[in-house]
């Protein structure tokens, strides 16, 4: 964790105030004065502010059901931020582990633990994400097996050289499918279906790893310890 973030997470200081304290030489790490806010600190380091040892607040792990028409940002932009529905302290310390498009609904994970987010979002960690996809036209019955095989083998997206990683496609009805992927390229699900001649008209994330969406639209809850640890297990 960056030193300025650690100071913020251990006090009520803003980022600007924390950076100023660091530049003034008021922050020490393991007995040495550090004046660079980008210095990385770890759990076993002793960090002090004006001689007082700092203890970082516990990490937070939150599940939210994202409504359509909201953005995965800490602030409002053209569309409102989904953080408006989150009634917790120090919201500015939080970030989203795997963003969704403005028109996509469903499971969003929110945290202030960067390493946990890494395990969710980096493709090499193989953390699966499952989406319920609604298509503009039905998949022909005699084309289901071929489409399942194409997704399993990887799809070539427009403008990219490498195929997508293997994905699992389950056809529920001709126009509704479940797609499970382990990476998160820009507009990936929509682009994958476009590459095989289908247009996505609705997209909803139901699952990340072992964590399933179980709250109503716009609602949120803290994850259980088991749910938090399940991400590390998958990693």
Beta strands, then each sheet from edge to edge (+ up, - down):
strand 1: 27-29
strand 2: 32-33
strand 3: 47-49
strand 4: 52-53
strand 5: 61-66
strand 6: 70-71
strand 7: 80-81
strand 8: 95-96
strand 9: 105-111
strand 10: 129-135
strand 11: 168-173
strand 12: 176-181
strand 13: 200-208
strand 14: 211-212
strand 15: 220-222
sheet 1: 2+ 1- 3+ 4-
sheet 2: 8+ 9- 5+ 15-
sheet 3: 6+ 7+
sheet 4: 8+ 9- 13- 10+ 12- 11+
sheet 5: 8+ 9- 13- 14+
end
